[in-house]
Amino acid sequence: MGTSDCRHNSRRTRAMFLPRISARVFVAALLAACQLFARADAAGITDDHALATREGAPDVSLCDRADSGHRRATQRGDQMLKLGKLDIAEACYLGALRHKNDFPMALYGLGEVHTQAEDRDDLAEAAYRLAIENWPEYVDAYIALGDLHERRERNADAVASYEKALEVAPGDVMAWEAIGRHYLATSDFDKAADSYKLAVTKATNGETSPGLIVGLAKAAWGQGTQLDGAESTKKFVECVSHAEKSQGLAPDFGQAAHWNGKCRAHLKQTKKAIELLEQAVVLEPEQPEHHSFLAGELVKLGRVKEARDVIMKGMQWVEKDDAEKERLAEAASAEVDGKEEL
């Protein structure tokens, strides 16, 4: 916070407290407050910070909104990030931080850029931590930091980050999903099941969240793969039950259809499994795992030509349609440009 902000704070503080405290105490309190705000400013990036001076960092002029204020520059960075144009996105976020060097959303954006780039995990971590330092309730930043730890196989740190997200936002569905997803990724299916059960009861609208409920299906599937005989079968039946409940809440949710079909395949309910797996491909054709699992099941049935067709269609979806993404980004840019900066 700069001098003008401290002056604004002094006007507000003076109106509230001067009748009850001496001028000396008031001045001391005001100076302490301004020093606190100065420390907060120091948490932002400066021209000599590693995030600004990294070798190969783009010039901010690469971003056409770098001089349009911290919010517009950040919005442009978000658009370029979605397009995978990391250099332009980084330039936009750096431009935003020149206007407001502790803007959490721009710092978070820098973290996302470096996470997607090669060999920049340390920079990504620094950016996320700065975002959190300047906004301690920034749930998305805690989740992103946890995901980064997970990728670096720092599992204890990952769990700590997810738990911090839940501490600041105990009803946040995405925070619950993050910790459940982590346990699925590390094949700790018992903890995944426990986490998703808690999520359903504690997250806002958790009992009606198709994503959290399909998380229970995934955890049950994982448990089934680690068991034998009747106990294994019981878990796959449980998986089907959760997946069907998720489908009932969201009939167009391809993940629910996929996991319903996947668990039915383990139960040898072949006809229904194929039907559900085909439904998942139709609902979410952009998901490669939908195509690959369906193709694998078709191969088992000797339907090789159909399997090949499924894979070919899946490959078409894996290849990004850059022209369409550009069109959407330009439309979004035009919309942003038509609005006044908040």
C-alpha positions in Angstrom: 0.0 0.0 0.0 1.5 3.4 -1.0 1.4 6.7 0.8 -2.0 7.7 -0.6 -3.4 4.5 0.9 -1.9 5.2 4.3 -3.5 8.7 4.1 -6.8 7.2 3.3 -6.4 4.8 6.2 -5.5 7.7 8.5 -8.8 9.5 7.6 -10.8 6.4 8.4 -8.8 5.6 11.6 -9.1 9.2 12.8 -12.8 9.2 12.5 -13.1 6.0 14.5 -10.6 6.4 17.3 -9.5 10.0 17.9 -12.1 10.8 20.5 -10.7 8.0 22.7 -6.9 8.1 22.3 -4.2 10.7 22.5 -2.6 12.2 19.4 0.7 10.5 20.3 -0.8 7.0 20.5 -2.8 7.7 17.3 0.4 8.7 15.4 2.3 5.7 16.7 -0.5 3.4 15.6 -0.7 5.0 12.2 3.0 4.6 11.6 2.9 1.0 12.6 0.0 0.4 10.2 1.8 2.0 7.4 5.0 0.0 8.1 2.8 -3.2 8.0 1.5 -2.1 4.6 5.0 -1.4 3.4 6.0 -5.0 4.4 3.0 -6.3 2.4 4.2 -4.3 -0.6 7.7 -5.9 -0.2 6.1 -9.3 -0.7 5.5 -8.4 -4.3 8.0 -8.9 -7.0 10.6 -6.2 -7.7 12.7 -5.6 -10.8 15.5 -7.8 -9.4 13.2 -10.7 -8.3 13.9 -14.1 -9.9 10.5 -14.1 -11.4 11.3 -10.9 -13.3 15.0 -11.6 -14.1 14.9 -15.2 -15.2 17.0 -16.0 -18.2 14.8 -15.9 -21.3 12.0 -14.0 -19.7 9.9 -12.2 -22.4 9.8 -8.4 -22.6 6.5 -7.1 -21.3 6.0 -5.3 -24.7 5.1 -8.7 -26.0 1.7 -8.3 -24.3 -0.6 -5.8 -25.9 -2.3 -5.1 -22.6 0.8 -4.7 -20.5 0.2 -1.0 -20.0 -3.6 -1.2 -19.5 -3.5 -1.7 -15.7 -3.0 -4.7 -13.6 -6.5 -6.2 -14.1 -6.6 -6.0 -17.8 -3.1 -7.2 -18.2 -3.9 -10.2 -16.0 -7.1 -10.9 -18.0 -5.0 -11.0 -21.2 -2.5 -13.2 -19.5 -5.3 -15.6 -18.6 -6.5 -15.7 -22.2 -3.0 -16.4 -23.6 -2.5 -19.1 -20.9 -5.6 -20.9 -22.1 -4.2 -20.8 -25.6 -0.9 -22.2 -24.5 1.0 -19.0 -25.5 3.2 -19.1 -22.4 5.6 -16.3 -23.4 2.8 -13.8 -24.1 1.0 -14.9 -20.9 4.1 -14.4 -18.8 4.7 -10.9 -20.4 1.1 -10.0 -19.5 1.4 -11.1 -15.9 4.8 -9.3 -15.5 3.2 -6.2 -17.0 0.3 -6.5 -14.5 2.9 -6.8 -11.7 4.6 -3.6 -12.8 1.3 -1.8 -12.1 0.7 -3.7 -8.8 3.6 -5.8 -7.7 1.7 -7.9 -5.2 -1.5 -8.6 -7.3 -2.3 -12.2 -6.3 -4.0 -13.2 -9.5 -1.1 -12.1 -11.6 1.3 -14.0 -9.3 -0.9 -17.1 -9.5 -0.9 -16.7 -13.3 2.9 -16.6 -13.3 2.8 -19.8 -11.3 0.6 -21.4 -13.9 2.9 -20.3 -16.7 6.0 -21.8 -15.0 4.2 -25.0 -14.1 3.4 -25.6 -17.7 6.9 -24.7 -18.9 9.9 -27.0 -18.7 12.2 -27.0 -15.7 10.7 -24.0 -14.0 9.1 -25.7 -10.9 11.1 -23.5 -8.5 9.8 -20.4 -10.1 6.3 -21.7 -10.1 6.5 -22.5 -6.4 7.9 -19.0 -5.7 5.0 -17.4 -7.6 2.3 -19.5 -5.8 3.8 -18.7 -2.4 3.9 -15.0 -3.1 0.2 -15.2 -4.2 -0.7 -16.9 -0.9 1.4 -14.5 1.1 -0.5 -11.6 -0.3 -3.9 -13.3 -0.1 -3.8 -16.0 2.6 -7.3 -17.1 1.7 -6.4 -17.9 -1.9 -7.7 -21.4 -2.2 -6.8 -21.9 -5.8 -3.2 -21.1 -5.0 -3.0 -23.6 -2.2 -4.4 -26.2 -4.5 -2.0 -25.3 -7.3 0.9 -25.5 -4.9 -0.3 -28.9 -3.7 -0.5 -30.1 -7.3 3.1 -28.9 -7.9 4.3 -30.7 -4.8 2.5 -33.9 -6.0 4.2 -33.7 -9.4 7.6 -33.3 -7.7 6.7 -36.3 -5.5 6.6 -34.3 -2.3 3.5 -36.0 -1.1 3.6 -34.8 2.5 3.9 -31.2 1.3 1.1 -31.8 -1.2 -1.3 -33.0 1.5 -0.3 -30.1 3.7 -1.2 -27.6 0.9 -4.5 -29.2 0.3 -5.3 -29.3 4.0 -4.5 -25.6 4.2 -6.9 -25.0 1.4 -9.6 -26.8 3.4 -8.6 -24.9 6.5 -9.3 -21.5 4.9 -12.3 -22.8 2.9 -13.8 -25.9 4.6 -16.7 -26.0 2.3 -14.8 -25.7 -1.0 -15.6 -28.5 -3.3 -12.5 -28.1 -5.4 -10.2 -28.3 -2.3 -11.9 -31.5 -1.3 -11.6 -32.8 -4.8 -7.9 -32.0 -4.8 -7.0 -34.0 -1.7 -9.2 -36.9 -2.9 -7.6 -36.8 -6.3 -4.1 -36.8 -4.7 -4.8 -40.0 -2.8 -6.2 -41.6 -6.1 -3.0 -40.5 -7.9 -0.8 -42.1 -5.2 -2.9 -45.3 -5.2 -3.8 -44.8 -1.5 -7.4 -45.8 -2.3 -8.5 -46.2 1.4 -7.5 -42.6 2.2 -9.2 -41.5 -1.1 -12.4 -43.2 0.0 -12.2 -41.6 3.4 -11.5 -38.1 1.9 -14.4 -38.3 -0.5 -16.8 -39.5 2.2 -15.8 -36.5 4.3 -16.1 -34.3 1.3 -19.7 -35.4 0.5 -20.7 -34.5 4.1 -18.6 -31.4 4.6 -18.3 -29.6 1.3 -20.9 -27.1 0.3 -23.6 -29.0 -1.6 -21.3 -32.1 -1.3 -24.1 -34.5 -1.2 -25.3 -33.3 -4.6 -21.9 -32.8 -6.2 -21.6 -35.3 -9.1 -17.8 -34.8 -9.1 -17.3 -35.8 -5.5 -19.7 -38.7 -5.8 -17.8 -40.0 -8.8 -14.7 -39.6 -6.7 -16.2 -42.2 -4.4 -16.7 -44.5 -7.4 -13.0 -44.1 -8.4 -11.9 -44.9 -4.9 -14.1 -48.0 -4.7 -12.7 -49.1 -8.1 -9.2 -48.7 -6.8 -10.0 -50.6 -3.7 -11.5 -53.4 -5.8 -8.3 -53.8 -7.8 -6.4 -54.3 -4.6 -8.7 -57.0 -3.3 -9.6 -60.5 -4.3 -12.8 -62.6 -4.5 -16.0 -61.5 -2.9 -14.4 -58.4 -1.3 -13.2 -57.2 -4.7 -16.6 -57.8 -6.2 -18.2 -55.8 -3.4 -16.1 -52.8 -4.1 -16.9 -52.8 -7.9 -20.6 -53.0 -7.0 -20.1 -50.1 -4.7 -18.4 -48.2 -7.6 -21.4 -48.8 -9.9 -23.7 -47.5 -7.2 -21.8 -44.3 -6.7 -21.4 -43.8 -10.5 -25.1 -44.3 -11.0 -25.9 -41.8 -8.3 -23.6 -39.3 -10.0 -25.3 -39.9 -13.3 -28.6 -39.4 -11.7 -27.5 -36.0 -10.5 -25.9 -35.0 -13.9 -27.0 -37.2 -16.8 -24.6 -35.5 -19.1 -21.5 -36.2 -16.9 -19.3 -38.4 -19.0 -17.0 -39.3 -16.2 -19.9 -40.9 -14.3 -20.8 -42.9 -17.4 -17.2 -43.9 -17.9 -16.7 -45.2 -14.3 -20.0 -46.9 -14.3 -19.0 -48.8 -17.5 -15.5 -49.4 -16.2 -16.7 -51.0 -13.0 -19.3 -53.0 -14.8 -16.6 -54.3 -17.1 -14.9 -55.8 -14.0 -18.2 -57.3 -13.0 -18.4 -59.0 -16.5 -21.6 -57.0 -17.2 -20.2 -56.6 -20.8 -23.2 -55.4 -22.7 -24.1 -52.6 -20.2 -20.5 -51.7 -19.8 -19.9 -51.1 -23.5 -23.1 -49.1 -23.7 -22.0 -46.8 -20.9 -18.4 -46.5 -22.2 -19.8 -45.5 -25.6 -22.0 -43.0 -23.8 -19.0 -41.5 -22.1 -17.2 -41.0 -25.4 -20.2 -39.2 -26.8 -20.6 -37.0 -23.8 -16.9 -36.1 -23.3 -15.1 -36.9 -26.6 -12.2 -34.7 -25.5 -11.2 -37.2 -22.8 -8.6 -39.6 -24.2 -9.1 -42.2 -21.4 -12.7 -42.6 -22.5 -11.6 -43.6 -26.0 -8.7 -45.8 -24.9 -10.6 -47.8 -22.3 -13.6 -48.4 -24.7 -11.2 -49.5 -27.4 -9.5 -51.9 -25.0 -12.8 -53.5 -24.1 -13.8 -53.8 -27.8 -10.5 -55.5 -28.6 -11.3 -58.1 -25.8 -14.5 -58.8 -27.6 -12.7 -59.2 -31.0 -14.2 -56.0 -32.4 -10.9 -54.7 -33.6 -12.1 -52.5 -36.4 -14.5 -50.7 -34.1 -11.7 -50.3 -31.6 -9.5 -48.8 -34.3 -12.2 -46.3 -35.2 -12.6 -45.3 -31.6 -8.9 -44.6 -31.3 -8.8 -42.6 -34.5 -11.7 -40.4 -33.3 -9.9 -40.0 -30.0 -6.8 -38.8 -31.7 -8.8 -36.1 -33.5 -9.9 -34.8 -30.2 -6.5 -34.9 -28.6 -5.1 -32.7 -31.4 -6.1 -29.1 -30.4 -8.1 -27.0 -32.7 -5.9 -23.9 -32.6 -8.0 -21.9 -35.0 -11.1 -22.3 -32.9 -9.2 -21.5 -29.8 -7.9 -18.3 -31.4 -11.4 -17.3 -32.5 -12.7 -17.8 -29.0 -9.8 -15.8 -27.5 -10.3 -12.9 -29.9 -14.0 -12.8 -29.0 -13.1 -12.8 -25.3 -10.5 -10.1 -25.8 -13.1 -7.9 -27.6 -15.5 -8.4 -24.7 -12.8 -7.4 -22.2 -11.8 -4.4 -24.3 -15.3 -3.2 -24.3 -15.5 -3.0 -20.5 -14.1 -0.4 -18.2 -11.3 -1.6 -16.0 -12.6 -2.4 -12.5 
